[in-house]
Amino acid sequence: MKNVMALIMAGGKGERLMPLTAARSKPAIPFGGLYLLIDITLSNCINSEVYKILVLPQYKSQTLIQHIEDGWNIFSGALGHFLRVVPPQMMKGENWYQGTADSIRQNLEMIEKEKPSHLLILSGDHIYKMNYALFKDYHVKTDADVSIAVIETAIDQASEYGVLQVDDNYNVTGFQEKPKNPSTIPGDPDHSLVSMGIYMFKAEVLLDLLKRDDKPDFGKDILPSILKSHKIMAYPYRRENKLEEVVFFTDAEGSRAEVPVEVAPDSGYWRDVGNLDAFWNANMDLCGLTPFFNLYGVRWPMRTMQRQFPPVKTLSVQQEDGTYLQGEYLDSIVAHGCVNGGGTVRNSILSYNVAVHRGAVVDESVVMENVDIGRYCKIKKAIISDGAKIPANTSIGFNPKEDRKRYHVTPRGITVVTKEDFQDK
């Protein structure tokens, strides 16, 4: 992967993730307790030995830039490795990045200077584990000008994505952008192939296309226009993306044991967390005995900047009648600095420095950093944004009609709470 350069799209406004994106971009949203969304894509790059990376942010990028500067300064310039954050500089006019293709077009000189053989186009806000080296091998083997990673999706959900039409050999024959009646996979009438927003280009092909015209976007503009002139292949992600891993289990003696497996159970996992319901779902996928997406992989680790907080703490708190309430975390992921004084947390994700007080119960919720949950609060199926201080005896997630009067509630019924919801009230 020495001559592959990765270009990570990190510039979307993230309007469907409001209010979480009120002060930060989508790739900078916390995920899984310790991480930001962009850490997943960056970890895939490092694990795939892709060491030349440009991150292209745009809106509200300060949190993202600071996180990368503080936590991802691991590259050796002497070896030709780099991770560079490249915000819009208006080098080619007076516009910000107008789309995925335009963001690269505005930085052609920087790309050409490195002379890559292949360009890997990625999104900074998807959840998945992908070996980009296998993707490149497929791309080279099929002699494609461009390869597009695709995933099988039920036809009743495919209309939310870009759908690819392919022949029996996965040559791309057509594109449909969020179609009402999506095309299906040959031989499988119940599923469609949707684009994952991951592309591998021959470098000279992409550079020529970007210089030839000013079309702003790959999926909507450039790729449909080259169907007849270039070879475009679909990369069947679930079939080809085989990641080796170590699976842990409890042996007959009750001790922890491990066994290597050729294909990790989450090798075919992929989530586009483009809206609040999808974001909540992806976090919930981390919990439980056998999570759908495993953060504890040995051979495909997820990296981030570790914050300097003390260890997690639980406390037994005495009540007025002399009985004790035990601080409990059940089937949950809990980041450093969290203190649980007699509360119960179940099937939830807690980021850094969360305080849970006496008698509070938190179920199936995503709680971001520096949140304070007051005594005897009841919270269920919620996203609590960073810095929120929930007053004692507050009930969230049990009465959507009442919740909508004060908070944002998603179509699925997930209640989203911010620190502003309790200011001056």
The 8 nearest C-alpha neighbors of each residue, nearest first, counted from 0:
[[1, 3, 2, 49, 48, 132, 47, 50],
 [0, 2, 3, 49, 50, 48, 51, 4],
 [3, 1, 115, 116, 0, 4, 117, 114],
 [4, 2, 117, 0, 115, 1, 118, 116],
 [3, 5, 51, 118, 52, 119, 115, 117],
 [6, 4, 119, 52, 118, 120, 51, 53],
 [5, 7, 53, 120, 52, 54, 121, 119],
 [8, 6, 121, 54, 122, 123, 55, 9],
 [7, 9, 122, 55, 123, 10, 121, 54],
 [10, 8, 56, 123, 55, 26, 7, 11],
 [9, 11, 56, 57, 58, 8, 55, 12],
 [10, 12, 13, 9, 58, 25, 24, 57],
 [13, 11, 14, 58, 24, 10, 25, 20],
 [12, 14, 16, 11, 25, 15, 20, 24],
 [13, 15, 16, 17, 12, 20, 18, 11],
 [16, 14, 274, 13, 17, 273, 275, 18],
 [17, 15, 274, 275, 14, 13, 19, 20],
 [18, 16, 19, 20, 14, 15, 21, 13],
 [17, 19, 21, 20, 16, 417, 415, 14],
 [20, 18, 17, 21, 16, 384, 28, 22],
 [21, 19, 23, 17, 18, 22, 24, 16],
 [20, 22, 18, 19, 23, 17, 24, 59],
 [21, 23, 20, 59, 24, 19, 62, 18],
 [24, 22, 20, 59, 21, 27, 62, 60],
 [23, 25, 27, 59, 20, 26, 60, 58],
 [26, 24, 27, 13, 28, 124, 20, 23],
 [25, 27, 37, 124, 36, 123, 28, 24],
 [28, 26, 63, 35, 25, 24, 36, 23],
 [27, 29, 35, 25, 26, 36, 30, 24],
 [30, 28, 35, 34, 36, 27, 32, 367],
 [31, 29, 34, 35, 32, 36, 28, 33],
 [30, 32, 33, 34, 282, 348, 29, 285],
 [31, 33, 350, 334, 349, 30, 348, 34],
 [34, 32, 31, 334, 350, 30, 351, 35],
 [35, 33, 30, 29, 303, 31, 32, 38],
 [34, 36, 29, 27, 30, 28, 37, 38],
 [35, 37, 26, 124, 38, 30, 28, 39],
 [36, 38, 123, 26, 39, 40, 35, 124],
 [39, 37, 41, 36, 35, 40, 42, 303],
 [38, 40, 42, 37, 41, 36, 43, 126],
 [39, 41, 43, 42, 37, 38, 123, 44],
 [40, 42, 38, 44, 43, 39, 37, 45],
 [43, 41, 45, 39, 44, 40, 301, 302],
 [44, 42, 40, 46, 41, 45, 47, 129],
 [43, 45, 49, 41, 47, 42, 46, 48],
 [44, 46, 48, 42, 47, 43, 49, 41],
 [45, 47, 43, 48, 44, 42, 299, 130],
 [46, 48, 44, 130, 45, 49, 131, 132],
 [49, 47, 45, 46, 50, 44, 0, 1],
 [48, 50, 44, 47, 45, 0, 51, 3],
 [49, 51, 80, 48, 52, 81, 45, 44],
 [52, 50, 4, 81, 80, 49, 5, 82],
 [53, 51, 5, 82, 4, 6, 81, 50],
 [52, 54, 6, 83, 82, 84, 7, 5],
 [53, 55, 84, 7, 85, 6, 83, 56],
 [54, 56, 85, 8, 9, 86, 7, 84],
 [57, 55, 10, 9, 86, 60, 54, 58],
 [56, 58, 10, 86, 60, 87, 59, 55],
 [57, 59, 60, 10, 12, 24, 56, 11],
 [60, 58, 23, 24, 61, 22, 57, 62],
 [59, 61, 63, 58, 62, 24, 64, 56],
 [60, 62, 64, 63, 59, 65, 23, 66],
 [63, 61, 65, 64, 60, 66, 23, 27],
 [64, 62, 27, 66, 60, 61, 65, 67],
 [65, 63, 61, 67, 66, 62, 60, 68],
 [64, 66, 68, 62, 63, 67, 69, 61],
 [67, 65, 63, 69, 64, 68, 70, 62],
 [66, 68, 71, 64, 70, 65, 69, 63],
 [67, 69, 65, 66, 70, 71, 72, 64],
 [70, 68, 66, 67, 65, 71, 72, 304],
 [69, 71, 304, 67, 66, 68, 72, 303],
 [72, 70, 67, 73, 68, 69, 304, 303],
 [71, 73, 74, 70, 68, 69, 67, 82],
 [74, 72, 71, 75, 70, 81, 82, 80],
 [73, 75, 81, 80, 72, 76, 82, 50],
 [76, 74, 80, 77, 78, 79, 81, 73],
 [75, 77, 79, 80, 78, 81, 74, 82],
 [76, 78, 75, 79, 80, 74, 81, 73],
 [79, 77, 76, 75, 80, 74, 81, 50],
 [78, 80, 76, 77, 75, 81, 51, 50],
 [81, 79, 50, 76, 75, 51, 78, 74],
 [82, 80, 51, 74, 52, 76, 83, 50],
 [81, 83, 52, 53, 51, 84, 74, 80],
 [84, 82, 53, 54, 85, 81, 52, 51],
 [83, 85, 54, 53, 55, 86, 82, 64],
 [84, 86, 55, 54, 83, 87, 56, 53],
 [87, 85, 56, 55, 57, 88, 84, 54],
 [88, 86, 95, 89, 96, 57, 85, 56],
 [87, 89, 90, 86, 95, 85, 105, 91],
 [90, 88, 92, 93, 91, 87, 94, 95],
 [89, 91, 88, 92, 105, 106, 93, 87],
 [92, 90, 89, 105, 93, 94, 88, 104],
 [93, 91, 89, 94, 90, 95, 105, 88],
 [92, 94, 89, 95, 91, 90, 88, 87],
 [95, 93, 92, 89, 96, 97, 91, 87],
 [94, 96, 87, 97, 89, 93, 57, 88],
 [95, 97, 102, 98, 101, 87, 94, 57],
 [96, 98, 101, 215, 95, 102, 99, 94],
 [99, 97, 215, 216, 101, 100, 96, 102],
 [98, 100, 216, 102, 101, 217, 215, 8],
 [101, 99, 216, 215, 103, 102, 217, 98],
 [100, 102, 215, 104, 98, 103, 99, 97],
 [103, 101, 96, 99, 105, 100, 104, 98],
 [104, 102, 106, 101, 105, 100, 107, 99],
 [103, 105, 101, 107, 106, 102, 209, 100],
 [104, 106, 103, 102, 91, 107, 101, 90],
 [107, 105, 103, 104, 109, 108, 110, 102],
 [108, 106, 110, 104, 109, 105, 111, 103],
 [107, 109, 111, 110, 106, 112, 105, 104],
 [108, 110, 112, 107, 106, 111, 113, 105],
 [111, 109, 107, 112, 108, 113, 106, 114],
 [112, 110, 114, 108, 113, 109, 107, 115],
 [111, 113, 109, 110, 114, 108, 107, 115],
 [112, 114, 111, 110, 115, 109, 4, 2],
 [113, 115, 111, 112, 116, 110, 2, 202],
 [116, 114, 2, 117, 3, 113, 4, 202],
 [115, 117, 202, 2, 3, 201, 114, 118],
 [118, 116, 202, 201, 3, 115, 200, 4],
 [119, 117, 4, 200, 202, 3, 199, 5],
 [118, 120, 5, 199, 198, 4, 6, 121],
 [121, 119, 198, 6, 197, 5, 7, 199],
 [122, 120, 7, 197, 8, 6, 119, 196],
 [123, 121, 8, 7, 124, 125, 196, 9],
 [122, 124, 37, 26, 9, 8, 7, 40],
 [123, 125, 26, 36, 122, 37, 25, 272],
 [126, 124, 271, 270, 272, 123, 122, 127],
 [125, 127, 270, 269, 39, 271, 124, 128],
 [128, 126, 269, 268, 129, 125, 270, 39],
 [129, 127, 43, 266, 130, 268, 126, 265],
 [128, 130, 131, 43, 127, 240, 266, 242],
 [129, 131, 47, 132, 133, 240, 43, 134],
 [130, 132, 134, 133, 47, 129, 135, 44],
 [131, 133, 135, 134, 130, 47, 136, 0],
 [134, 132, 136, 131, 135, 130, 137, 240],
 [135, 133, 131, 137, 132, 136, 138, 130],
 [134, 136, 138, 132, 137, 133, 139, 131],
 [137, 135, 133, 139, 138, 134, 140, 132],
 [138, 136, 140, 134, 135, 139, 141, 133],
 [137, 139, 135, 136, 141, 143, 140, 146],
 [140, 138, 142, 136, 141, 137, 135, 143],
 [139, 141, 137, 142, 138, 136, 143, 135],
 [140, 142, 143, 139, 138, 137, 232, 136],
 [143, 141, 139, 140, 138, 144, 230, 137],
 [144, 142, 230, 145, 141, 138, 231, 232],
 [145, 143, 230, 201, 200, 231, 229, 204],
 [144, 146, 200, 231, 143, 199, 232, 201],
 [145, 147, 232, 199, 233, 198, 231, 138],
 [148, 146, 198, 233, 234, 197, 149, 232],
 [147, 149, 234, 197, 195, 233, 236, 194],
 [150, 148, 194, 193, 235, 195, 234, 192],
 [149, 151, 192, 193, 236, 235, 152, 237],
 [150, 152, 192, 191, 190, 193, 149, 153],
 [153, 151, 190, 191, 157, 154, 192, 150],
 [152, 154, 190, 155, 156, 189, 157, 191],
 [153, 155, 157, 190, 156, 191, 189, 152],
 [154, 156, 153, 157, 158, 152, 190, 181],
 [157, 155, 154, 153, 158, 159, 152, 160],
 [156, 158, 154, 159, 160, 155, 152, 153],
 [157, 159, 177, 178, 160, 156, 179, 181],
 [160, 158, 177, 157, 156, 161, 178, 176],
 [161, 159, 177, 158, 157, 193, 162, 176],
 [160, 162, 176, 177, 193, 194, 175, 163],
 [163, 161, 193, 175, 192, 174, 160, 194],
 [164, 162, 174, 192, 173, 193, 165, 175],
 [163, 165, 173, 172, 171, 174, 182, 162],
 [166, 164, 171, 169, 172, 170, 163, 167],
 [165, 167, 169, 168, 170, 171, 172, 185],
 [166, 168, 169, 185, 165, 170, 186, 184],
 [169, 167, 166, 170, 165, 232, 171, 233],
 [170, 168, 165, 166, 233, 167, 232, 171],
 [169, 171, 232, 165, 166, 168, 231, 233],
 [172, 170, 165, 232, 231, 164, 173, 169],
 [171, 173, 165, 164, 170, 226, 166, 174],
 [174, 172, 164, 171, 163, 175, 165, 223],
 [175, 173, 163, 162, 164, 223, 176, 161],
 [174, 176, 162, 178, 161, 177, 163, 173],
 [175, 177, 161, 178, 162, 174, 160, 219],
 [178, 176, 158, 160, 161, 159, 175, 179],
 [179, 177, 158, 181, 180, 176, 175, 162],
 [178, 180, 158, 181, 177, 157, 159, 176],
 [181, 179, 178, 182, 158, 154, 157, 177],
 [182, 180, 178, 179, 158, 183, 157, 154],
 [181, 183, 191, 164, 180, 184, 162, 163],
 [184, 182, 191, 190, 188, 185, 181, 187],
 [183, 185, 187, 191, 190, 186, 192, 188],
 [186, 184, 187, 183, 167, 166, 188, 165],
 [185, 187, 184, 188, 183, 167, 189, 190],
 [188, 186, 184, 185, 189, 190, 183, 191],
 [187, 189, 183, 190, 186, 184, 185, 191],
 [190, 188, 187, 154, 153, 183, 191, 184],
 [191, 189, 153, 154, 152, 183, 188, 151],
 [190, 192, 183, 184, 152, 154, 151, 182],
 [193, 191, 151, 150, 163, 162, 149, 152],
 [194, 192, 162, 149, 161, 150, 163, 160],
 [193, 195, 149, 196, 161, 148, 162, 192],
 [196, 194, 197, 149, 148, 193, 150, 147],
 [195, 197, 194, 198, 122, 121, 148, 147],
 [198, 196, 121, 195, 148, 120, 147, 122],
 [199, 197, 147, 120, 146, 119, 148, 200],
 [198, 200, 119, 146, 145, 118, 120, 147],
 [201, 199, 145, 118, 117, 202, 144, 205],
 [200, 202, 117, 204, 144, 203, 116, 118],
 [201, 203, 117, 116, 205, 204, 118, 200],
 [202, 204, 206, 205, 201, 207, 116, 117],
 [205, 203, 207, 201, 202, 206, 208, 144],
 [204, 206, 208, 202, 207, 203, 200, 209],
 [205, 207, 203, 209, 208, 204, 202, 210],
 [206, 208, 210, 204, 205, 209, 203, 211],
 [209, 207, 205, 211, 206, 210, 204, 212],
 [210, 208, 206, 211, 207, 104, 212, 205],
 [211, 209, 207, 208, 212, 206, 104, 213],
 [210, 212, 208, 209, 207, 213, 206, 214],
 [213, 211, 210, 214, 209, 208, 215, 207],
 [212, 214, 215, 209, 211, 101, 210, 104],
 [213, 215, 212, 220, 216, 221, 101, 100],
 [216, 214, 101, 98, 100, 97, 213, 99],
 [217, 215, 100, 98, 99, 220, 219, 218],
 [218, 216, 221, 220, 100, 222, 219, 99],
 [217, 219, 222, 220, 216, 221, 223, 161],
 [220, 218, 217, 216, 221, 223, 176, 222],
 [219, 221, 216, 217, 218, 222, 223, 214],
 [220, 222, 217, 224, 223, 216, 214, 218],
 [221, 223, 224, 225, 217, 218, 220, 226],
 [224, 222, 225, 226, 221, 220, 174, 219],
 [223, 225, 221, 222, 226, 220, 227, 228],
 [226, 224, 228, 222, 227, 223, 229, 221],
 [225, 227, 223, 228, 224, 229, 222, 172],
 [228, 226, 225, 229, 224, 230, 172, 223],
 [227, 229, 225, 226, 230, 224, 231, 144],
 [230, 228, 225, 226, 227, 144, 231, 145],
 [229, 231, 143, 144, 232, 145, 228, 226],
 [232, 230, 145, 171, 146, 143, 144, 170],
 [231, 233, 146, 170, 171, 169, 143, 147],
 [232, 234, 147, 169, 146, 148, 171, 149],
 [233, 235, 148, 147, 149, 236, 146, 232],
 [236, 234, 149, 238, 237, 239, 150, 233],
 [235, 237, 239, 240, 238, 234, 150, 149],
 [238, 236, 267, 240, 239, 235, 150, 266],
 [237, 239, 236, 235, 240, 241, 267, 234],
 [238, 240, 236, 237, 241, 235, 133, 234],
 [241, 239, 236, 237, 238, 266, 242, 129],
 [240, 242, 262, 239, 266, 243, 263, 261],
 [243, 241, 262, 263, 266, 240, 244, 261],
 [242, 244, 261, 262, 263, 260, 241, 298],
 [243, 245, 263, 298, 260, 259, 242, 246],
 [244, 246, 259, 258, 260, 297, 257, 247],
 [247, 245, 258, 257, 259, 244, 248, 260],
 [246, 248, 257, 256, 258, 245, 255, 249],
 [247, 249, 256, 255, 257, 250, 246, 258],
 [250, 248, 255, 254, 253, 256, 251, 247],
 [249, 251, 253, 252, 254, 256, 248, 255],
 [252, 250, 253, 249, 254, 255, 256, 248],
 [253, 251, 250, 254, 249, 255, 256, 248],
 [252, 254, 250, 251, 249, 255, 256, 248],
 [255, 253, 249, 250, 252, 256, 251, 248],
 [254, 256, 249, 248, 250, 247, 253, 257],
 [255, 257, 248, 247, 249, 250, 254, 258],
 [258, 256, 247, 246, 248, 245, 259, 255],
 [257, 259, 246, 245, 260, 247, 256, 248],
 [260, 258, 245, 244, 246, 257, 261, 243],
 [261, 259, 244, 262, 243, 245, 263, 258],
 [260, 262, 243, 263, 244, 242, 259, 241],
 [263, 261, 243, 242, 241, 260, 264, 266],
 [262, 264, 244, 266, 265, 242, 243, 260],
 [265, 263, 266, 262, 267, 291, 292, 268],
 [264, 266, 268, 267, 263, 292, 291, 293],
 [267, 265, 263, 264, 268, 242, 241, 240],
 [266, 268, 237, 265, 269, 236, 240, 264],
 [267, 269, 265, 127, 266, 292, 270, 128],
 [270, 268, 127, 126, 267, 271, 125, 128],
 [271, 269, 126, 125, 272, 127, 281, 268],
 [270, 272, 125, 273, 126, 269, 124, 277],
 [273, 271, 278, 277, 274, 270, 125, 124],
 [272, 274, 271, 15, 277, 16, 275, 278],
 [273, 275, 15, 16, 277, 272, 276, 278],
 [274, 276, 278, 16, 277, 279, 409, 15],
 [275, 277, 279, 278, 274, 280, 411, 409],
 [276, 278, 272, 280, 274, 275, 279, 281],
 [277, 279, 272, 275, 281, 276, 280, 274],
 [278, 280, 276, 282, 277, 281, 275, 283],
 [281, 279, 277, 283, 282, 278, 276, 284],
 [282, 280, 284, 278, 283, 279, 277, 270],
 [283, 281, 279, 284, 280, 285, 31, 278],
 [282, 284, 280, 285, 281, 286, 279, 347],
 [283, 285, 281, 291, 282, 286, 290, 292],
 [286, 284, 290, 283, 292, 282, 293, 291],
 [287, 285, 290, 283, 284, 331, 330, 346],
 [286, 288, 330, 290, 289, 285, 346, 331],
 [287, 289, 290, 286, 330, 285, 291, 331],
 [288, 290, 287, 291, 286, 293, 292, 285],
 [291, 289, 285, 292, 287, 286, 293, 284],
 [290, 292, 284, 265, 285, 293, 289, 268],
 [293, 291, 290, 285, 265, 284, 294, 268],
 [292, 294, 295, 290, 296, 285, 291, 265],
 [295, 293, 296, 301, 292, 285, 300, 31],
 [296, 294, 293, 297, 300, 301, 299, 292],
 [295, 297, 300, 299, 294, 298, 293, 244],
 [298, 296, 300, 299, 245, 295, 244, 246],
 [297, 299, 244, 296, 300, 243, 245, 242],
 [298, 300, 296, 297, 46, 301, 244, 128],
 [301, 299, 296, 297, 298, 302, 295, 42],
 [300, 302, 42, 39, 294, 299, 303, 38],
 [303, 301, 42, 300, 38, 304, 39, 34],
 [302, 304, 34, 38, 305, 70, 301, 33],
 [303, 305, 70, 306, 69, 71, 302, 66],
 [306, 304, 303, 307, 33, 70, 34, 302],
 [307, 305, 308, 304, 335, 351, 33, 303],
 [308, 306, 305, 309, 335, 336, 351, 304],
 [307, 309, 336, 335, 306, 310, 352, 351],
 [308, 310, 336, 335, 311, 307, 337, 312],
 [311, 309, 335, 336, 312, 308, 337, 334],
 [310, 312, 337, 336, 335, 338, 309, 313],
 [313, 311, 338, 339, 337, 310, 314, 336],
 [314, 312, 339, 326, 338, 340, 327, 311],
 [315, 313, 340, 326, 341, 339, 316, 325],
 [316, 314, 325, 341, 324, 326, 323, 340],
 [315, 317, 324, 341, 323, 314, 340, 318],
 [318, 316, 323, 322, 321, 324, 315, 319],
 [317, 319, 321, 320, 322, 323, 316, 324],
 [318, 320, 321, 317, 322, 323, 316, 324],
 [321, 319, 318, 322, 317, 323, 324, 316],
 [320, 322, 318, 319, 317, 323, 316, 324],
 [323, 321, 318, 320, 317, 324, 319, 316],
 [324, 322, 317, 316, 318, 315, 325, 321],
 [323, 325, 341, 316, 315, 317, 326, 322],
 [326, 324, 315, 341, 327, 323, 314, 316],
 [325, 327, 341, 342, 313, 339, 314, 340],
 [328, 326, 343, 325, 344, 342, 329, 313],
 [327, 329, 344, 345, 331, 343, 330, 326],
 [328, 330, 345, 331, 344, 327, 346, 343],
 [331, 329, 346, 287, 345, 286, 328, 332],
 [330, 332, 346, 347, 329, 286, 348, 345],
 [333, 331, 348, 349, 347, 32, 334, 286],
 [332, 334, 349, 348, 331, 32, 350, 335],
 [335, 333, 351, 350, 32, 349, 33, 337],
 [336, 334, 310, 351, 311, 308, 337, 309],
 [335, 337, 352, 309, 308, 311, 310, 351],
 [338, 336, 352, 353, 311, 335, 354, 351],
 [339, 337, 312, 354, 313, 311, 340, 355],
 [340, 338, 355, 313, 326, 342, 354, 341],
 [341, 339, 314, 356, 326, 357, 342, 313],
 [340, 342, 326, 357, 325, 324, 316, 315],
 [341, 343, 359, 326, 358, 357, 356, 340],
 [342, 344, 360, 327, 326, 328, 361, 359],
 [343, 345, 361, 328, 360, 329, 362, 327],
 [346, 344, 329, 362, 347, 330, 331, 328],
 [347, 345, 331, 363, 330, 362, 286, 329],
 [346, 348, 363, 364, 331, 345, 365, 362],
 [349, 347, 365, 332, 32, 331, 366, 333],
 [350, 348, 333, 366, 32, 334, 367, 332],
 [351, 349, 32, 368, 367, 334, 366, 33],
 [350, 352, 368, 334, 335, 336, 353, 337],
 [351, 353, 336, 337, 369, 368, 335, 354],
 [352, 354, 337, 370, 369, 351, 371, 368],
 [353, 355, 371, 338, 337, 339, 372, 356],
 [356, 354, 339, 372, 342, 340, 338, 371],
 [357, 355, 374, 340, 373, 342, 359, 341],
 [356, 358, 341, 374, 342, 340, 359, 375],
 [357, 359, 375, 342, 374, 341, 356, 360],
 [360, 358, 375, 376, 342, 374, 357, 356],
 [359, 361, 343, 377, 342, 344, 378, 376],
 [360, 362, 344, 378, 379, 345, 377, 343],
 [361, 363, 379, 345, 364, 346, 344, 378],
 [364, 362, 347, 346, 380, 379, 345, 361],
 [363, 365, 381, 347, 380, 362, 382, 379],
 [364, 366, 382, 348, 347, 383, 349, 381],
 [367, 365, 383, 349, 382, 348, 350, 364],
 [368, 366, 385, 350, 384, 383, 349, 365],
 [367, 369, 351, 350, 385, 370, 352, 353],
 [370, 368, 386, 352, 353, 385, 351, 371],
 [369, 371, 386, 353, 387, 368, 388, 385],
 [370, 372, 388, 354, 353, 389, 373, 355],
 [373, 371, 389, 355, 354, 356, 388, 370],
 [372, 374, 391, 390, 356, 389, 376, 371],
 [373, 375, 391, 356, 357, 359, 376, 358],
 [376, 374, 359, 358, 392, 391, 357, 377],
 [377, 375, 392, 359, 393, 374, 391, 394],
 [376, 378, 394, 360, 359, 395, 361, 393],
 [377, 379, 395, 361, 396, 394, 362, 360],
 [378, 380, 362, 396, 381, 363, 361, 364],
 [381, 379, 364, 363, 413, 396, 362, 414],
 [380, 382, 414, 364, 413, 379, 415, 383],
 [381, 383, 365, 415, 364, 366, 416, 414],
 [384, 382, 366, 416, 415, 367, 417, 365],
 [383, 385, 417, 367, 416, 387, 382, 366],
 [386, 384, 367, 368, 387, 369, 370, 383],
 [385, 387, 369, 370, 418, 368, 388, 384],
 [386, 388, 418, 370, 417, 385, 389, 384],
 [389, 387, 371, 370, 372, 390, 418, 386],
 [388, 390, 372, 373, 371, 387, 391, 393],
 [391, 389, 373, 393, 388, 392, 372, 376],
 [390, 392, 373, 374, 393, 376, 375, 389],
 [393, 391, 376, 375, 374, 394, 390, 373],
 [394, 392, 376, 391, 390, 377, 395, 389],
 [393, 395, 377, 376, 378, 392, 396, 397],
 [396, 394, 378, 397, 377, 379, 393, 402],
 [395, 397, 379, 398, 380, 414, 378, 399],
 [396, 398, 395, 399, 379, 394, 378, 402],
 [397, 399, 401, 400, 396, 402, 395, 394],
 [400, 398, 402, 401, 403, 396, 397, 412],
 [401, 399, 403, 402, 398, 404, 408, 397],
 [400, 402, 403, 399, 404, 398, 405, 397],
 [401, 403, 399, 404, 400, 405, 406, 398],
 [404, 402, 406, 405, 400, 401, 408, 407],
 [405, 403, 402, 401, 406, 400, 407, 399],
 [404, 406, 403, 402, 420, 407, 401, 416],
 [407, 405, 403, 402, 416, 415, 404, 408],
 [406, 408, 415, 403, 414, 409, 416, 405],
 [409, 407, 414, 413, 412, 403, 415, 406],
 [408, 410, 412, 413, 411, 414, 407, 276],
 [411, 409, 412, 408, 413, 276, 275, 414],
 [410, 412, 409, 413, 276, 408, 414, 275],
 [411, 413, 409, 410, 408, 414, 399, 380],
 [412, 414, 409, 381, 380, 408, 411, 415],
 [415, 413, 408, 381, 396, 407, 382, 412],
 [416, 414, 382, 407, 381, 383, 408, 406],
 [415, 417, 383, 406, 384, 382, 414, 420],
 [418, 416, 384, 419, 420, 387, 383, 415],
 [417, 419, 387, 420, 386, 421, 388, 422],
 [418, 420, 422, 417, 421, 387, 416, 423],
 [421, 419, 418, 417, 422, 416, 406, 405],
 [422, 420, 419, 424, 418, 423, 388, 389],
 [421, 423, 419, 424, 420, 418, 388, 387],
 [424, 422, 421, 419, 420, 418, 388, 390],
 [423, 422, 421, 420, 419, 405, 390, 418]]
